[in-house]
Amino acid sequence: MLFVRKFLNWFFRNRENGAITVAQWPNPALWLVIAAAVLLWIWPSSGRASAALAVVVKGGLLVWAADEIVRGVNPWRRCLGAAVAVYELMSLLT
């Protein structure tokens, strides 16, 4: 049980301030993804605007994921970034 507690503490402990961090306020890349996704949801079409918004959403998620992998505050955030990156890259291939 002590091993599990130490592992979870290591996995979720913020390296910057020592707090447990599972989620954070969105960074600029994620705000851009959120805005583009909302616009895509409000304005679904098959035109160029829709395609451009879809590129912004996917590209922004990849940028966000790369940022989390490199600068994530704990292993959980880095794994989350890696999972999103793998998902987005796999969705591009299919």
OpenMM code with the backbone's topology and positions (N, CA, C; nanometers):
from openmm import Vec3, app, unit

residues = "MET LEU PHE VAL ARG LYS PHE LEU ASN TRP PHE PHE ARG ASN ARG GLU ASN GLY ALA ILE THR VAL ALA GLN TRP PRO ASN PRO ALA LEU TRP LEU VAL ILE ALA ALA ALA VAL LEU LEU TRP ILE TRP PRO SER SER GLY ARG ALA SER ALA ALA LEU ALA VAL VAL VAL LYS GLY GLY LEU LEU VAL TRP ALA ALA ASP GLU ILE VAL ARG GLY VAL ASN PRO TRP ARG ARG CYS LEU GLY ALA ALA VAL ALA VAL TYR GLU LEU MET SER LEU LEU THR".split()
positions = [
    Vec3(0.0822, -0.1196, 0.0000),
    Vec3(0.0000, 0.0000, 0.0000),
    Vec3(0.0870, 0.1266, 0.0000),
    Vec3(0.1984, 0.1212, 0.0718),
    Vec3(0.2883, 0.2355, 0.0766),
    Vec3(0.3459, 0.2646, -0.0615),
    Vec3(0.3763, 0.1587, -0.1384),
    Vec3(0.4285, 0.1774, -0.2735),
    Vec3(0.3267, 0.2493, -0.3617),
    Vec3(0.2002, 0.2105, -0.3519),
    Vec3(0.0947, 0.2727, -0.4325),
    Vec3(0.0816, 0.4200, -0.3958),
    Vec3(0.0830, 0.4496, -0.2675),
    Vec3(0.0717, 0.5886, -0.2225),
    Vec3(0.1901, 0.6714, -0.2730),
    Vec3(0.3102, 0.6169, -0.2652),
    Vec3(0.4279, 0.6891, -0.3143),
    Vec3(0.4214, 0.7099, -0.4653),
    Vec3(0.3771, 0.6061, -0.5358),
    Vec3(0.3650, 0.6176, -0.6812),
    Vec3(0.2640, 0.7251, -0.7185),
    Vec3(0.1458, 0.7225, -0.6574),
    Vec3(0.0433, 0.8221, -0.6891),
    Vec3(0.0896, 0.9626, -0.6526),
    Vec3(0.1589, 0.9739, -0.5413),
    Vec3(0.2132, 1.1041, -0.5011),
    Vec3(0.3130, 1.1536, -0.6060),
    Vec3(0.4015, 1.0670, -0.6517),
    Vec3(0.4992, 1.1030, -0.7540),
    Vec3(0.4297, 1.1367, -0.8867),
    Vec3(0.3277, 1.0580, -0.9229),
    Vec3(0.2627, 1.0709, -1.0527),
    Vec3(0.1815, 1.2001, -1.0645),
    Vec3(0.1162, 1.2415, -0.9563),
    Vec3(0.0263, 1.3567, -0.9625),
    Vec3(0.0814, 1.4833, -0.8964),
    Vec3(0.1947, 1.4764, -0.8279),
    Vec3(0.2489, 1.5931, -0.7570),
    Vec3(0.3074, 1.6930, -0.8560),
    Vec3(0.2610, 1.8185, -0.8471),
    Vec3(0.3079, 1.9276, -0.9307),
    Vec3(0.4519, 1.9587, -0.8940),
    Vec3(0.5414, 1.9561, -0.9918),
    Vec3(0.6826, 1.9801, -0.9655),
    Vec3(0.7132, 2.1279, -0.9406),
    Vec3(0.6190, 2.2156, -0.9752),
    Vec3(0.6417, 2.3591, -0.9578),
    Vec3(0.5996, 2.4100, -0.8209),
    Vec3(0.4853, 2.3611, -0.7705),
    Vec3(0.4357, 2.4150, -0.6439),
    Vec3(0.4054, 2.3082, -0.5386),
    Vec3(0.4233, 2.1828, -0.5713),
    Vec3(0.4036, 2.0758, -0.4745),
    Vec3(0.2604, 2.0303, -0.4555),
    Vec3(0.1657, 2.0941, -0.5214),
    Vec3(0.0250, 2.0553, -0.5095),
    Vec3(-0.0048, 1.9354, -0.5989),
    Vec3(-0.1144, 1.8678, -0.5701),
    Vec3(-0.1620, 1.7617, -0.6585),
    Vec3(-0.2302, 1.8293, -0.7773),
    Vec3(-0.1866, 1.7953, -0.8981),
    Vec3(-0.2418, 1.8579, -1.0187),
    Vec3(-0.2910, 1.7506, -1.1141),
    Vec3(-0.4226, 1.7523, -1.1380),
    Vec3(-0.4831, 1.6624, -1.2356),
    Vec3(-0.5227, 1.7424, -1.3592),
    Vec3(-0.5806, 1.8593, -1.3384),
    Vec3(-0.6231, 1.9469, -1.4477),
    Vec3(-0.5693, 2.0869, -1.4204),
    Vec3(-0.5546, 2.1646, -1.5256),
    Vec3(-0.5044, 2.3009, -1.5150),
    Vec3(-0.5901, 2.3929, -1.6010),
    Vec3(-0.5763, 2.5228, -1.5773),
    Vec3(-0.6401, 2.6227, -1.6618),
    Vec3(-0.5806, 2.6096, -1.8020),
    Vec3(-0.6602, 2.6194, -1.9067),
    Vec3(-0.6082, 2.6019, -2.0431),
    Vec3(-0.5003, 2.7042, -2.0792),
    Vec3(-0.3998, 2.6583, -2.1531),
    Vec3(-0.2974, 2.7489, -2.2049),
    Vec3(-0.3490, 2.8069, -2.3375),
    Vec3(-0.2774, 2.9040, -2.3974),
    Vec3(-0.3275, 2.9674, -2.5204),
    Vec3(-0.3592, 2.8689, -2.6334),
    Vec3(-0.2784, 2.7657, -2.6505),
    Vec3(-0.3058, 2.6683, -2.7571),
    Vec3(-0.4395, 2.5986, -2.7334),
    Vec3(-0.4670, 2.5636, -2.6095),
    Vec3(-0.5929, 2.4940, -2.5799),
    Vec3(-0.7120, 2.5890, -2.5902),
    Vec3(-0.6942, 2.7172, -2.5549),
    Vec3(-0.8024, 2.8144, -2.5750),
    Vec3(-0.8364, 2.8264, -2.7228),
    Vec3(-0.7349, 2.8251, -2.8079),
    Vec3(-0.7578, 2.8311, -2.9523),
    Vec3(-0.8351, 2.7083, -2.9998),
    Vec3(-0.7985, 2.5920, -2.9488),
    Vec3(-0.8696, 2.4679, -2.9833),
    Vec3(-1.0153, 2.4767, -2.9382),
    Vec3(-1.0370, 2.5243, -2.8172),
    Vec3(-1.1732, 2.5360, -2.7642),
    Vec3(-1.2557, 2.6305, -2.8505),
    Vec3(-1.1988, 2.7468, -2.8831),
    Vec3(-1.2713, 2.8440, -2.9659),
    Vec3(-1.3022, 2.7868, -3.1039),
    Vec3(-1.2057, 2.7218, -3.1669),
    Vec3(-1.2279, 2.6638, -3.3000),
    Vec3(-1.3306, 2.5512, -3.2934),
    Vec3(-1.3262, 2.4698, -3.1877),
    Vec3(-1.4226, 2.3603, -3.1743),
    Vec3(-1.5643, 2.4138, -3.1543),
    Vec3(-1.5781, 2.5203, -3.0768),
    Vec3(-1.7108, 2.5809, -3.0567),
    Vec3(-1.7623, 2.6373, -3.1886),
    Vec3(-1.6760, 2.7076, -3.2613),
    Vec3(-1.7179, 2.7602, -3.3919),
    Vec3(-1.7549, 2.6475, -3.4881),
    Vec3(-1.6791, 2.5398, -3.4856),
    Vec3(-1.7088, 2.4253, -3.5719),
    Vec3(-1.8419, 2.3617, -3.5341),
    Vec3(-1.8699, 2.3594, -3.4051),
    Vec3(-1.9967, 2.3026, -3.3567),
    Vec3(-2.1141, 2.3919, -3.3946),
    Vec3(-2.0953, 2.5247, -3.3835),
    Vec3(-2.2018, 2.6202, -3.4161),
    Vec3(-2.2224, 2.6298, -3.5667),
    Vec3(-2.1150, 2.6204, -3.6418),
    Vec3(-2.1161, 2.6460, -3.7859),
    Vec3(-2.0706, 2.5232, -3.8631),
    Vec3(-2.1446, 2.4117, -3.8512),
    Vec3(-2.1035, 2.2906, -3.9237),
    Vec3(-2.1393, 2.3028, -4.0719),
    Vec3(-2.0393, 2.2976, -4.1536),
    Vec3(-2.0623, 2.3011, -4.2976),
    Vec3(-1.9568, 2.2144, -4.3631),
    Vec3(-1.9680, 2.1998, -4.4920),
    Vec3(-1.8677, 2.1205, -4.5630),
    Vec3(-1.7755, 2.2099, -4.6441),
    Vec3(-1.7741, 2.3378, -4.6129),
    Vec3(-1.6928, 2.4322, -4.6893),
    Vec3(-1.5520, 2.4490, -4.6349),
    Vec3(-1.4855, 2.5491, -4.6892),
    Vec3(-1.3479, 2.5766, -4.6514),
    Vec3(-1.3335, 2.6196, -4.5059),
    Vec3(-1.4306, 2.6970, -4.4569),
    Vec3(-1.4241, 2.7435, -4.3180),
    Vec3(-1.4271, 2.6255, -4.2217),
    Vec3(-1.5122, 2.5302, -4.2504),
    Vec3(-1.5213, 2.4115, -4.1658),
    Vec3(-1.3923, 2.3308, -4.1697),
    Vec3(-1.3355, 2.3169, -4.2878),
    Vec3(-1.2091, 2.2437, -4.3008),
    Vec3(-1.0964, 2.3165, -4.2280),
    Vec3(-1.0947, 2.4488, -4.2390),
    Vec3(-0.9917, 2.5272, -4.1706),
    Vec3(-1.0052, 2.5149, -4.0196),
    Vec3(-1.1278, 2.5191, -3.9702),
    Vec3(-1.1496, 2.5039, -3.8265),
    Vec3(-1.1088, 2.3649, -3.7789),
    Vec3(-1.1363, 2.2638, -3.8598),
    Vec3(-1.0967, 2.1275, -3.8223),
    Vec3(-0.9439, 2.1159, -3.8158),
    Vec3(-0.8737, 2.1815, -3.9072),
    Vec3(-0.7276, 2.1813, -3.9054),
    Vec3(-0.6766, 2.2534, -3.7801),
    Vec3(-0.7409, 2.3642, -3.7450),
    Vec3(-0.7006, 2.4379, -3.6247),
    Vec3(-0.7219, 2.3523, -3.5002),
    Vec3(-0.8335, 2.2801, -3.4944),
    Vec3(-0.8609, 2.1947, -3.3782),
    Vec3(-0.7555, 2.0840, -3.3681),
    Vec3(-0.7341, 2.0116, -3.4757),
    Vec3(-0.6377, 1.9009, -3.4719),
    Vec3(-0.4950, 1.9502, -3.4514),
    Vec3(-0.4577, 2.0535, -3.5237),
    Vec3(-0.3231, 2.1083, -3.5087),
    Vec3(-0.3005, 2.1673, -3.3705),
    Vec3(-0.4007, 2.2363, -3.3195),
    Vec3(-0.3894, 2.2943, -3.1859),
    Vec3(-0.3770, 2.1878, -3.0789),
    Vec3(-0.4510, 2.0785, -3.0950),
    Vec3(-0.4386, 1.9690, -2.9981),
    Vec3(-0.3006, 1.9056, -3.0035),
    Vec3(-0.2446, 1.8946, -3.1215),
    Vec3(-0.1086, 1.8409, -3.1321),
    Vec3(-0.0061, 1.9354, -3.0689),
    Vec3(-0.0244, 2.0651, -3.0876),
    Vec3(0.0656, 2.1626, -3.0250),
    Vec3(0.0517, 2.1549, -2.8734),
    Vec3(-0.0729, 2.1499, -2.8249),
    Vec3(-0.0967, 2.1386, -2.6810),
    Vec3(-0.0337, 2.0109, -2.6257),
    Vec3(-0.0524, 1.9011, -2.6968),
    Vec3(0.0014, 1.7727, -2.6512),
    Vec3(0.1543, 1.7777, -2.6450),
    Vec3(0.2171, 1.8349, -2.7463),
    Vec3(0.3633, 1.8456, -2.7456),
    Vec3(0.4099, 1.9324, -2.6291),
    Vec3(0.3384, 2.0396, -2.6025),
    Vec3(0.3735, 2.1269, -2.4901),
    Vec3(0.3612, 2.0524, -2.3576),
    Vec3(0.2561, 1.9723, -2.3410),
    Vec3(0.2393, 1.8945, -2.2179),
    Vec3(0.3487, 1.7883, -2.2037),
    Vec3(0.3842, 1.7255, -2.3142),
    Vec3(0.4903, 1.6234, -2.3081),
    Vec3(0.6215, 1.6866, -2.2633),
    Vec3(0.6524, 1.8044, -2.3144),
    Vec3(0.7800, 1.8696, -2.2846),
    Vec3(0.7763, 1.9434, -2.1507),
    Vec3(0.6673, 2.0158, -2.1238),
    Vec3(0.6656, 2.1033, -2.0070),
    Vec3(0.5597, 2.0681, -1.9039),
    Vec3(0.5012, 1.9494, -1.9110),
    Vec3(0.3993, 1.9095, -1.8143),
    Vec3(0.4519, 1.9152, -1.6716),
    Vec3(0.3661, 1.9547, -1.5772),
    Vec3(0.4114, 1.9762, -1.4396),
    Vec3(0.4283, 1.8467, -1.3606),
    Vec3(0.3793, 1.7370, -1.4144),
    Vec3(0.3968, 1.6075, -1.3472),
    Vec3(0.3832, 1.4959, -1.4521),
    Vec3(0.4167, 1.3736, -1.4146),
    Vec3(0.4058, 1.2635, -1.5117),
    Vec3(0.2641, 1.2434, -1.5651),
    Vec3(0.1626, 1.2691, -1.4833),
    Vec3(0.0243, 1.2548, -1.5306),
    Vec3(-0.0012, 1.3469, -1.6494),
    Vec3(0.0386, 1.4736, -1.6387),
    Vec3(0.0158, 1.5691, -1.7470),
    Vec3(0.0963, 1.5299, -1.8709),
    Vec3(0.2164, 1.4765, -1.8526),
    Vec3(0.2972, 1.4330, -1.9670),
    Vec3(0.2337, 1.3121, -2.0352),
    Vec3(0.1820, 1.2202, -1.9566),
    Vec3(0.1126, 1.1033, -2.0140),
    Vec3(-0.0152, 1.1459, -2.0851),
    Vec3(-0.0857, 1.2425, -2.0274),
    Vec3(-0.2068, 1.2939, -2.0918),
    Vec3(-0.1727, 1.3553, -2.2270),
    Vec3(-0.0673, 1.4350, -2.2316),
    Vec3(-0.0227, 1.4926, -2.3590),
    Vec3(0.0149, 1.3857, -2.4595),
    Vec3(0.0852, 1.2820, -2.4134),
    Vec3(0.1238, 1.1731, -2.5038),
    Vec3(0.0010, 1.0990, -2.5557),
    Vec3(-0.0963, 1.0754, -2.4693),
    Vec3(-0.2182, 1.0055, -2.5118),
    Vec3(-0.2950, 1.0863, -2.6160),
    Vec3(-0.3064, 1.2169, -2.5941),
    Vec3(-0.3760, 1.3022, -2.6918),
    Vec3(-0.2998, 1.3044, -2.8232),
    Vec3(-0.1672, 1.3127, -2.8168),
    Vec3(-0.0867, 1.3135, -2.9391),
    Vec3(-0.1046, 1.1838, -3.0172),
    Vec3(-0.0999, 1.0705, -2.9483),
    Vec3(-0.1177, 0.9413, -3.0155),
    Vec3(-0.2569, 0.9331, -3.0769),
    Vec3(-0.3587, 0.9748, -3.0013),
    Vec3(-0.4959, 0.9712, -3.0548),
    Vec3(-0.5091, 1.0583, -3.1790),
    Vec3(-0.4588, 1.1798, -3.1722),
    Vec3(-0.4719, 1.2713, -3.2870),
    Vec3(-0.3938, 1.2199, -3.4073),
    Vec3(-0.2737, 1.1683, -3.3863),
    Vec3(-0.1964, 1.1146, -3.4982),
    Vec3(-0.2642, 0.9922, -3.5589),
    Vec3(-0.3210, 0.9059, -3.4742),
    Vec3(-0.3928, 0.7885, -3.5269),
    Vec3(-0.5186, 0.8306, -3.6033),
    Vec3(-0.5871, 0.9340, -3.5552),
    Vec3(-0.7068, 0.9786, -3.6252),
    Vec3(-0.6722, 1.0432, -3.7595),
    Vec3(-0.5536, 1.1003, -3.7708),
    Vec3(-0.5099, 1.1542, -3.8995),
    Vec3(-0.4788, 1.0436, -4.0000),
    Vec3(-0.4333, 0.9286, -3.9494),
    Vec3(-0.3965, 0.8183, -4.0376),
    Vec3(-0.5166, 0.7376, -4.0860),
    Vec3(-0.6287, 0.7498, -4.0173),
    Vec3(-0.7471, 0.6705, -4.0574),
    Vec3(-0.8475, 0.7529, -4.1298),
] * unit.nanometer
topology = app.Topology()
chain = topology.addChain("A")
for resn in residues:
    res = topology.addResidue(resn, chain)
    for name in ("N", "CA", "C"):
        topology.addAtom(name, app.Element.getBySymbol(name[0]), res)
